[in-house]
């Protein structure tokens, strides 16, 4: 029985058919809103966050990416409070309204006409940004853009270069359907190529070797169906859950994008819920499913398969006050057969494993998490995330924390600190030994060996202070200092096995330490055209002689200069 047939046997098909049927038969009850998601590294996220901290808007920022129409809604709200913006923010608003002009006008045509009449007397009517190809009418909207970039880097005599090319397209139809497609081919070459990026927040990749470097592809996209209080999507996109400016404990954009179903609802203003079911890669070979291609010939080759791996996760957020968001949820990573109960969005997944039999092929790895964000007083945000991988209440009550695997983030941010457009962020993250791991290699909290959560991984911590300053529209400065520590990675055997179980202290040896100071300058001359320069001074030591690439060790100064179009 193949995977496609097994999927059809799940409640998923019924759910999709019901929603599509409702869309087709009841379009008139829908708002003028099509869902197309925006990459999490887009600058509009920082802009909306700043305005939410100034209490100009309320922002649902515990789950990313946002849709284009949601961003347009928030820009529309900001425009109604122009008097609260400084000069740079006013210019930024005008810039982003050009990007989201179509969605903005579809949301409220009458308000858009009123705004444009007022704008003509103030600073000109909103115009659309440039795309390589653009088509739009009352029902259909299509945008196409190229992607290209080139960067030069140097690290104490080790030089290299990076290049990438690709294309991006998105389209919407009527008020209920959206699609997106984004592809880029990347190459990194030279003496300073960080192949695995295990000690970096940059998104990982399944790369192939190339002369003097590596090559890999980044392919993202999705199809989306929505109604006035929710949406369902099939996506292959980077995702972020939880608050954390320099890494997210729950779900992050560290692993390469993977396909997942996303179901989101907001039935009332103070309550929202998001669920995903994703298909991961275990990189664990399935010896029962191998075969030879062209057997008995000189072209004979063994074809192997990986054991299938999945994730189901949900997050519910309650906002009892405009400035307070409280979230909770749980997730499970499982392998073997697709299980219909994990397609039920509103479920506590870890307890479902009690019905499968401990230790069998369908046994999963469950975890739960909590997140809180306080945007009070104005211009401030305080946030925290707790990730609980393993815990036993009876042990905690006995003051025994050997079998409690937890991670947490504590952070705070202030916007317009001392002067306009200067923001200060401080954040501390700690992940205790064994977090994200599991006794079964197939069901670790990873995709292609990259953590689904914070890029630090288990037995590590990070303290970072960052200053962000925007001199004018598109010109941003970022200065930071951080300390990162990473302890040993002992055999998972010692986390489970009775008398052999080790009570390992936090940051047990071998220890890796990294102190970094840096300056990053980015200028977006026009929509999606960037010039970026960075300088970083790092001091890295590692007691494990094979864990860190040699060119990264010691005291180093590194430079990067890149020019690119398209994010």
Rosetta blueprint (number, residue, H / E / L):
1 X L
2 X L
3 X H
4 X H
5 X H
6 X H
7 X H
8 X H
9 X L
10 X L
11 X H
12 X H
13 X H
14 X H
15 X H
16 X H
17 X H
18 X H
19 X H
20 X H
21 X H
22 X H
23 X H
24 X H
25 X H
26 X L
27 X H
28 X H
29 X H
30 X L
31 X L
32 X L
33 X L
34 X L
35 X L
36 X L
37 X E
38 X L
39 X L
40 X L
41 X L
42 X L
43 X L
44 X H
45 X H
46 X H
47 X H
48 X H
49 X H
50 X H
51 X H
52 X H
53 X H
54 X L
55 X L
56 X L
57 X L
58 X L
59 X L
60 X L
61 X L
62 X L
63 X E
64 X E
65 X L
66 X L
67 X E
68 X H
69 X H
70 X H
71 X H
72 X H
73 X H
74 X H
75 X H
76 X H
77 X H
78 X H
79 X H
80 X L
81 X L
82 X H
83 X H
84 X H
85 X L
86 X L
87 X H
88 X H
89 X H
90 X H
91 X H
92 X H
93 X H
94 X H
95 X H
96 X H
97 X H
98 X H
99 X H
100 X L
101 X H
102 X H
103 X H
104 X H
105 X H
106 X H
107 X H
108 X L
109 X H
110 X H
111 X H
112 X H
113 X H
114 X H
115 X H
116 X H
117 X H
118 X H
119 X H
120 X H
121 X H
122 X H
123 X L
124 X L
125 X L
126 X L
127 X L
128 X L
129 X L
130 X L
131 X L
132 X L
133 X E
134 X E
135 X E
136 X E
137 X L
138 X L
139 X L
140 X E
141 X E
142 X E
143 X E
144 X E
145 X E
146 X E
147 X E
148 X E
149 X E
150 X E
151 X E
152 X E
153 X E
154 X E
155 X E
156 X L
157 X L
158 X E
159 X E
160 X E
161 X E
162 X E
163 X E
164 X E
165 X E
166 X E
167 X E
168 X E
169 X E
170 X E
171 X E
172 X E
173 X E
174 X L
175 X L
176 X L
177 X E
178 X E
179 X E
180 X E
181 X E
182 X E
183 X E
184 X E
185 X E
186 X E
187 X E
188 X E
189 X E
190 X E
191 X L
192 X L
193 X L
194 X L
195 X L
196 X L
197 X L
198 X L
199 X L
200 X L
201 X L
202 X L
203 X L
204 X L
205 X L
206 X L
207 X L
208 X E
209 X E
210 X E
211 X L
212 X L
213 X E
214 X E
215 X E
216 X E
217 X E
218 X E
219 X E
220 X E
221 X E
222 X E
223 X E
224 X E
225 X E
226 X E
227 X E
228 X L
229 X L
230 X E
231 X E
232 X E
233 X E
234 X E
235 X E
236 X E
237 X E
238 X L
239 X L
240 X E
241 X E
242 X L
243 X L
244 X L
245 X L
246 X L
247 X L
248 X L
249 X L
250 X L
251 X E
252 X L
253 X L
254 X L
255 X L
256 X L
257 X L
258 X E
259 X E
260 X E
261 X E
262 X E
263 X E
264 X E
265 X E
266 X E
267 X E
268 X E
269 X L
270 X L
271 X E
272 X E
273 X E
274 X E
275 X E
276 X E
277 X E
278 X E
279 X E
280 X E
281 X E
282 X E
283 X E
284 X E
285 X E
286 X E
287 X E
288 X E
289 X E
290 X E
291 X E
292 X E
293 X E
294 X L
295 X L
296 X L
297 X L
298 X L
299 X L
300 X L
301 X E
302 X E
303 X E
304 X E
305 X E
306 X E
307 X E
308 X E
309 X E
310 X E
311 X E
312 X E
313 X E
314 X E
315 X E
316 X E
317 X E
318 X E
319 X E
320 X E
321 X E
322 X L
323 X L
324 X E
325 X E
326 X E
327 X E
328 X E
329 X E
330 X E
331 X E
332 X E
333 X E
334 X E
335 X E
336 X L
337 X L
338 X L
339 X L
340 X H
341 X H
342 X H
343 X H
344 X L
345 X L
346 X L
347 X L
348 X L
349 X H
350 X H
351 X H
352 X H
353 X H
354 X H
355 X H
356 X L
357 X L
358 X L
359 X L
360 X L
361 X L
362 X L
363 X L
364 X L
365 X E
366 X E
367 X E
368 X E
369 X E
370 X E
371 X E
372 X E
373 X E
374 X E
375 X L
376 X L
377 X L
378 X L
379 X L
380 X E
381 X E
382 X E
383 X E
384 X E
385 X E
386 X E
387 X E
388 X E
389 X E
390 X E
391 X L
392 X L
393 X H
394 X H
395 X H
396 X H
397 X H
398 X L
399 X L
400 X L
401 X L
402 X L
403 X L
404 X L
405 X E
406 X E
407 X E
408 X E
409 X E
410 X E
411 X E
412 X E
413 X E
414 X E
415 X L
416 X L
417 X L
418 X L
419 X L
420 X L
421 X L
422 X E
423 X E
424 X E
425 X E
426 X E
427 X E
428 X E
429 X E
430 X E
431 X E
432 X L
433 X L
434 X L
435 X L
436 X L
437 X L
438 X L
439 X L
440 X L
441 X H
442 X H
443 X H
444 X L
445 X L
446 X E
447 X E
448 X L
449 X L
450 X E
451 X E
452 X L
453 X L
454 X L
455 X L
456 X L
457 X L
458 X L
459 X L
460 X E
461 X E
462 X E
463 X E
464 X E
465 X E
466 X E
467 X E
468 X E
469 X E
470 X E
471 X E
472 X E
473 X L
474 X L
475 X E
476 X E
477 X E
478 X E
479 X E
480 X E
481 X E
482 X E
483 X E
484 X E
485 X E
486 X E
487 X L
488 X L
489 X L
490 X L
491 X L
492 X H
493 X H
494 X H
495 X H
496 X L
497 X L
498 X H
499 X H
500 X H
501 X L
502 X L
503 X L
504 X L
505 X L
506 X L
507 X L
508 X L
509 X L
510 X L
511 X L
512 X E
513 X E
514 X E
515 X E
516 X E
517 X E
518 X E
519 X E
520 X E
521 X E
522 X E
523 X E
524 X E
525 X E
526 X E
527 X L
528 X L
529 X E
530 X E
531 X E
532 X E
533 X E
534 X E
535 X E
536 X E
537 X E
538 X E
539 X E
540 X E
541 X E
542 X E
543 X L
544 X L
545 X L
546 X L
547 X L
548 X L
549 X L
550 X H
551 X H
552 X H
553 X L
554 X E
555 X E
556 X E
557 X E
558 X E
559 X E
560 X E
561 X E
562 X E
563 X E
564 X E
565 X E
566 X L
567 X L
